[in-house]
């Protein structure tokens, strides 16, 4: 009888320079926020992806909360977003008193169904928050059209979307996170590029960049003081301690130096999964993760979609019994214990469908071809 070694769902990857850069930060005597490595990381993102002002944060959650403050969300405002997302996407606006207006996913993917957005816009709508699930772009042409038509802010939740792109109707290819007024990223240990915990706010609308920096620095104009723009600094706005230690940024910088290598390896893993499973999925009526035209794949997630909760859970059990840690993903936020009594009751069938049927397979840098073939062999064999 064949024995199996345990295969984790995720394993954080160290590129090799993390500890030396952290030591360098410690020896520099500057380990609080906004030090040498913070600046290196922020400049990297601005230059490589043509982002607006970038501000590292302690999490993507913090970045979303900063965006909520920046657009002055207040009680009674409405924010449109998918129900198939992580709770932070919603919490950031609920904390400011907003009403969340949830939208269904599409038949083709867990991303927000943009065809359902316009009918949900009211005079109270303040923003649209598209979530680029698995690093694959939402239909940003339509979202930006609605933004312009109704004077709404767009905050891209790009937590999973580093190094992923979208080609618009004009043939222009842009990095996800560079399209909306704001975007937010995560560097949690489960992401492609990591710092343990960590995130980033991107401010693409220039009129918000100065205030963003103030909110980031606890509501003070401290950075302007250090640049010599004011002769003293003080409390000028609301804010909080959103910026991370430079030790976290030092770890992140070691990751960013190897971004291309990490992405190349993850894509090779994703492609091997696809090649091993595509025929089997077609023969067994299982939806396999595919990348639509005009959108790129950053290999953040590889997922399969089954026909029922029973089928999905049966496959999870089958894999777990062979020591493969495969998992499901989000549960519909509109049906959550916290929000269900605030929801209007409209059915969101595709969101619920993915909650019940989507299965994520292990995907991390050090996953070997042999391990991938073990996983796919278990899936294909009864």
C-alpha positions as CSV (number, residue, x, y, z in Angstrom):
1,X,0.0,0.0,0.0
2,X,1.4,3.4,-1.0
3,X,2.3,5.8,1.8
4,X,2.0,9.5,1.4
5,X,4.1,12.4,2.8
6,X,2.2,15.3,4.2
7,X,1.7,18.2,1.6
8,X,0.7,21.5,3.3
9,X,-1.7,23.9,1.7
10,X,0.8,26.8,2.0
11,X,4.5,27.2,3.0
12,X,6.0,30.6,3.3
13,X,9.1,31.0,1.1
14,X,12.3,32.7,2.1
15,X,14.4,34.0,-0.8
16,X,17.6,34.1,1.2
17,X,18.2,37.8,2.1
18,X,15.4,38.4,4.6
19,X,17.5,38.0,7.7
20,X,20.5,40.0,6.5
21,X,18.2,42.9,5.5
22,X,16.4,42.7,8.9
23,X,19.9,42.8,10.6
24,X,20.9,45.7,8.4
25,X,17.8,47.6,9.5
26,X,18.5,46.8,13.2
27,X,22.1,47.9,12.9
28,X,21.0,51.2,11.2
29,X,19.3,52.2,14.4
30,X,16.0,52.8,12.5
31,X,13.5,50.0,12.9
32,X,10.3,52.0,13.3
33,X,8.1,52.8,10.3
34,X,9.0,54.7,7.2
35,X,12.7,53.8,7.2
36,X,15.2,52.8,4.4
37,X,13.4,49.5,3.4
38,X,9.9,51.1,3.6
39,X,11.0,53.6,1.0
40,X,12.7,51.0,-1.2
41,X,9.6,48.9,-1.3
42,X,7.3,51.8,-2.0
43,X,9.5,53.2,-4.8
44,X,9.7,49.7,-6.3
45,X,5.9,49.4,-6.6
46,X,5.5,52.9,-8.0
47,X,8.1,52.4,-10.7
48,X,7.4,48.8,-11.7
49,X,3.6,48.9,-11.9
50,X,3.0,52.6,-12.5
51,X,1.1,53.0,-9.3
52,X,0.3,56.3,-7.7
53,X,1.6,57.0,-4.2
54,X,2.3,53.8,-2.3
55,X,2.2,53.5,1.5
56,X,3.1,50.2,3.2
57,X,0.6,49.2,5.9
58,X,0.5,46.5,8.6
59,X,-2.1,44.6,6.6
60,X,-4.4,44.8,3.6
61,X,-7.2,45.3,6.2
62,X,-5.5,48.6,7.3
63,X,-5.1,49.7,3.7
64,X,-8.8,49.2,3.2
65,X,-9.6,51.1,6.4
66,X,-7.4,54.0,5.2
67,X,-9.2,54.1,1.9
68,X,-12.5,54.2,3.8
69,X,-11.3,57.2,5.8
70,X,-9.9,59.0,2.8
71,X,-13.3,59.0,0.9
72,X,-15.0,60.1,4.1
73,X,-17.3,57.2,4.5
74,X,-20.0,58.1,7.1
75,X,-23.2,56.4,8.5
76,X,-25.8,56.0,5.7
77,X,-23.3,55.8,2.9
78,X,-23.6,52.7,0.7
79,X,-20.6,50.7,-0.7
80,X,-21.0,48.1,-3.4
81,X,-18.8,44.9,-3.3
82,X,-19.0,41.2,-3.9
83,X,-20.3,38.9,-1.2
84,X,-17.7,36.3,-2.2
85,X,-14.7,37.9,-0.4
86,X,-12.8,38.1,2.8
87,X,-14.5,39.9,5.7
88,X,-11.9,42.7,5.7
89,X,-13.3,44.0,2.5
90,X,-16.6,44.7,4.2
91,X,-15.4,45.5,7.7
92,X,-13.3,48.5,6.6
93,X,-16.5,50.3,5.6
94,X,-18.8,49.0,8.3
95,X,-16.5,50.4,10.9
96,X,-17.2,53.9,9.4
97,X,-21.0,53.2,9.4
98,X,-21.6,52.3,5.8
99,X,-24.3,50.0,4.5
100,X,-22.8,47.2,2.4
101,X,-24.6,46.4,-0.8
102,X,-23.5,42.9,-1.9
103,X,-23.4,41.7,-5.5
104,X,-23.4,38.2,-6.9
105,X,-20.4,36.5,-8.6
106,X,-20.6,35.5,-12.2
107,X,-21.3,32.1,-13.7
108,X,-17.8,32.1,-15.2
109,X,-15.8,33.0,-12.1
110,X,-16.0,34.2,-8.5
111,X,-15.4,37.8,-9.5
112,X,-18.2,40.4,-9.1
113,X,-20.9,40.4,-11.7
114,X,-20.6,43.9,-13.1
115,X,-23.8,43.6,-15.0
116,X,-25.6,43.6,-11.7
117,X,-23.9,46.8,-10.3
118,X,-25.8,49.6,-12.0
119,X,-29.2,48.6,-10.7
120,X,-27.9,48.7,-7.2
121,X,-26.5,52.3,-7.3
122,X,-28.5,54.9,-5.4
123,X,-28.0,58.5,-4.3
124,X,-26.3,57.1,-1.2
125,X,-23.7,55.0,-3.1
126,X,-20.2,56.2,-2.4
127,X,-17.9,53.6,-3.8
128,X,-17.5,50.3,-5.7
129,X,-14.9,47.8,-4.3
130,X,-14.1,45.1,-6.9
131,X,-12.1,42.1,-5.6
132,X,-9.7,40.6,-8.1
133,X,-10.2,37.0,-7.0
134,X,-7.2,34.7,-7.6
135,X,-5.4,37.6,-9.1
136,X,-7.6,37.6,-12.2
137,X,-9.1,41.0,-13.1
138,X,-12.7,42.0,-12.8
139,X,-14.2,43.8,-15.7
140,X,-12.6,47.2,-14.9
141,X,-13.8,48.9,-18.1
142,X,-17.4,48.6,-16.9
143,X,-16.6,49.4,-13.3
144,X,-14.7,52.6,-14.3
145,X,-17.6,53.6,-16.7
146,X,-20.0,53.4,-13.8
147,X,-17.6,55.3,-11.6
148,X,-17.5,58.2,-14.0
149,X,-21.2,58.1,-14.8
150,X,-22.3,58.2,-11.1
151,X,-19.3,60.0,-9.6
152,X,-18.3,57.0,-7.4
153,X,-14.9,56.0,-6.0
154,X,-13.3,52.7,-7.1
155,X,-11.2,50.9,-4.5
156,X,-9.5,47.8,-6.0
157,X,-9.2,45.0,-3.5
158,X,-6.0,43.6,-5.1
159,X,-5.0,41.5,-2.0
160,X,-4.3,38.5,-4.3
161,X,-3.4,40.4,-7.5
162,X,0.3,41.4,-7.3
163,X,1.9,41.3,-10.7
164,X,-1.3,40.7,-12.6
165,X,-2.6,42.8,-15.5
166,X,-5.8,43.8,-17.4
167,X,-6.1,44.9,-21.0
168,X,-8.9,47.5,-21.4
169,X,-11.1,48.2,-24.4
170,X,-8.6,50.6,-25.8
171,X,-5.9,47.9,-25.9
172,X,-4.0,49.4,-22.9
173,X,-2.5,46.9,-20.5
174,X,-2.4,48.1,-16.9
175,X,-1.3,46.5,-13.7
176,X,-4.2,45.6,-11.3
177,X,-4.1,48.2,-8.6
178,X,-3.3,51.0,-11.0
179,X,-6.8,51.5,-12.4
180,X,-9.1,52.5,-9.5
181,X,-8.8,55.7,-7.4
182,X,-7.2,53.5,-4.7
183,X,-6.1,49.9,-4.4
184,X,-5.0,47.6,-1.6
185,X,-2.6,44.7,-1.4
186,X,-1.7,42.0,1.0
187,X,1.7,40.5,1.9
188,X,0.2,37.9,4.3
189,X,2.2,34.7,4.4
190,X,-0.3,33.0,2.1
191,X,0.3,35.5,-0.7
192,X,2.8,35.4,-3.6
193,X,5.0,38.0,-2.0
194,X,5.1,38.0,1.7
195,X,6.2,39.8,4.9
196,X,4.3,37.6,7.4
197,X,1.7,40.2,7.9
198,X,1.7,43.3,5.8
199,X,-0.1,45.3,3.1
200,X,-0.1,48.4,1.0
201,X,-2.4,51.3,0.1
202,X,-2.0,52.7,-3.5
203,X,-3.4,56.2,-4.0
204,X,-3.8,56.7,-7.7
205,X,-6.0,59.9,-7.4
206,X,-3.4,62.6,-6.7
207,X,-5.7,64.8,-4.8
208,X,-5.7,62.3,-1.9
209,X,-1.9,61.6,-1.7
210,X,-1.1,64.3,1.0
211,X,-4.0,63.4,3.2
212,X,-3.2,59.7,2.8
213,X,0.2,60.3,4.2
214,X,-1.2,62.2,7.2
215,X,-3.8,59.5,8.0
216,X,-0.9,56.9,7.7
217,X,1.1,58.9,10.3
218,X,-1.5,59.0,13.0
219,X,-3.2,62.1,11.7
220,X,0.0,64.2,11.8
221,X,2.0,66.1,9.2
222,X,5.1,64.4,10.5
223,X,6.5,63.5,7.0
224,X,6.0,67.0,5.7
225,X,8.1,68.2,8.7
226,X,10.9,65.8,8.0
227,X,10.9,66.9,4.4
228,X,11.3,70.5,5.5
229,X,7.9,71.5,4.2
230,X,6.6,72.8,7.6
231,X,8.6,74.1,10.6
232,X,6.8,71.9,13.1
233,X,4.3,69.0,13.0
234,X,1.1,68.4,14.9
235,X,-2.3,66.8,14.8
236,X,-4.1,67.9,11.6
237,X,-6.5,65.1,10.8
238,X,-7.9,61.8,12.0
239,X,-5.6,58.8,11.5
240,X,-4.0,55.8,13.1
241,X,-0.7,53.9,13.3
242,X,-1.0,52.2,9.9
243,X,2.6,52.0,8.9
244,X,4.6,48.9,9.6
245,X,8.0,48.5,11.2
246,X,11.0,48.8,8.9
247,X,11.8,45.2,9.9
248,X,8.7,44.0,8.1
249,X,9.7,46.2,5.1
250,X,13.2,44.7,5.1
251,X,11.7,41.2,4.9
252,X,9.4,42.4,2.0
253,X,12.3,44.0,0.1
254,X,14.1,40.6,0.0
255,X,10.9,39.2,-1.5
256,X,10.5,41.9,-4.1
257,X,14.1,41.5,-5.3
258,X,13.1,37.9,-6.3
259,X,9.6,38.8,-7.6
260,X,10.2,37.5,-11.2
261,X,11.7,34.3,-10.0
262,X,8.9,33.7,-7.6
263,X,6.3,34.4,-10.2
264,X,8.0,32.2,-12.8
265,X,8.0,29.3,-10.4
266,X,4.4,29.8,-9.3
267,X,3.2,29.9,-12.9
268,X,5.1,26.7,-13.7
269,X,3.3,25.0,-10.8
270,X,-0.1,26.4,-12.0
271,X,0.5,25.3,-15.5
272,X,1.5,21.8,-14.4
273,X,-1.7,21.5,-12.4
274,X,-3.7,22.6,-15.4
275,X,-2.0,20.2,-17.8
276,X,-2.4,17.3,-15.4
277,X,-6.1,18.0,-14.6
278,X,-7.7,19.6,-17.7
279,X,-8.8,16.5,-19.5
280,X,-10.0,14.8,-16.3
281,X,-12.1,17.8,-15.4
282,X,-13.7,18.1,-18.8
283,X,-14.5,14.4,-18.7
284,X,-16.0,14.6,-15.2
285,X,-17.9,17.9,-15.4
286,X,-15.6,19.7,-13.0
287,X,-14.8,23.4,-13.7
288,X,-11.1,24.1,-13.9
289,X,-9.5,27.5,-13.2
290,X,-9.0,29.2,-16.6
291,X,-7.8,32.7,-17.5
292,X,-10.0,34.8,-19.7
293,X,-8.7,36.8,-22.7
294,X,-7.4,40.3,-21.8
295,X,-6.5,39.1,-18.3
296,X,-3.3,37.6,-16.9
297,X,-2.6,34.9,-14.4
298,X,-0.3,35.6,-11.4
299,X,-0.7,32.1,-10.2
300,X,-1.9,33.0,-6.7
301,X,-4.6,30.3,-6.6
302,X,-5.3,27.1,-8.4
303,X,-8.9,26.0,-7.9
304,X,-11.4,23.5,-9.1
305,X,-15.2,23.9,-8.9
306,X,-17.4,20.9,-8.3
307,X,-21.1,20.5,-8.9
308,X,-22.2,20.3,-5.3
309,X,-21.1,20.7,-1.7
310,X,-21.1,17.0,-1.3
311,X,-18.8,16.4,-4.2
312,X,-16.4,19.2,-3.1
313,X,-16.3,18.0,0.5
314,X,-15.8,14.4,-0.6
315,X,-12.7,15.5,-2.6
316,X,-11.4,17.5,0.4
317,X,-11.7,14.4,2.5
318,X,-10.1,12.2,-0.1
319,X,-7.1,14.5,-0.4
320,X,-6.9,14.9,3.4
321,X,-6.9,11.2,3.9
322,X,-3.8,11.0,1.7
323,X,-2.2,13.8,3.7
324,X,-2.9,16.6,1.2
325,X,-4.2,19.8,2.7
326,X,-6.7,21.1,0.2
327,X,-9.2,23.7,1.4
328,X,-12.4,25.6,0.4
329,X,-12.4,29.4,0.4
330,X,-14.9,32.2,1.3
331,X,-18.3,31.8,2.8
332,X,-20.9,34.2,1.5
333,X,-20.7,37.4,3.6
334,X,-24.4,38.2,3.1
335,X,-25.3,35.0,4.9
336,X,-22.7,35.4,7.7
337,X,-23.8,35.4,11.3
338,X,-22.8,39.0,11.6
339,X,-24.5,40.4,8.5
340,X,-27.4,38.2,7.7
341,X,-29.9,40.3,9.7
342,X,-28.8,43.4,7.9
343,X,-29.2,42.0,4.4
344,X,-32.2,42.6,2.3
345,X,-32.6,38.9,1.6
346,X,-32.0,38.9,-2.2
347,X,-30.5,35.6,-3.4
348,X,-27.0,35.6,-4.7
349,X,-26.9,32.1,-6.2
350,X,-23.4,32.1,-7.8
351,X,-21.8,33.4,-4.7
352,X,-23.4,30.7,-2.7
353,X,-22.4,28.2,-5.4
354,X,-18.7,29.0,-5.1
355,X,-18.9,28.9,-1.3
356,X,-20.2,25.3,-1.6
357,X,-18.2,24.0,-4.5
358,X,-14.8,25.7,-4.9
359,X,-11.7,23.8,-3.9
360,X,-8.2,25.3,-3.6
361,X,-5.1,23.1,-4.1
362,X,-1.7,23.6,-2.5
363,X,0.4,26.2,-4.3
364,X,3.7,27.6,-3.0
365,X,7.2,28.1,-4.3
366,X,8.7,24.9,-2.9
367,X,6.0,22.6,-4.1
368,X,7.7,20.0,-6.3
369,X,6.6,18.5,-9.6
370,X,6.5,15.1,-7.9
371,X,4.2,16.5,-5.2
372,X,1.9,18.1,-7.8
373,X,1.7,14.8,-9.7
374,X,0.9,13.0,-6.4
375,X,-1.9,15.5,-5.7
376,X,-3.3,15.2,-9.3
377,X,-3.0,11.5,-9.2
378,X,-5.1,11.3,-6.0
379,X,-7.8,13.5,-7.6
380,X,-8.0,11.4,-10.8
381,X,-8.0,8.0,-9.1
382,X,-10.8,6.6,-7.0
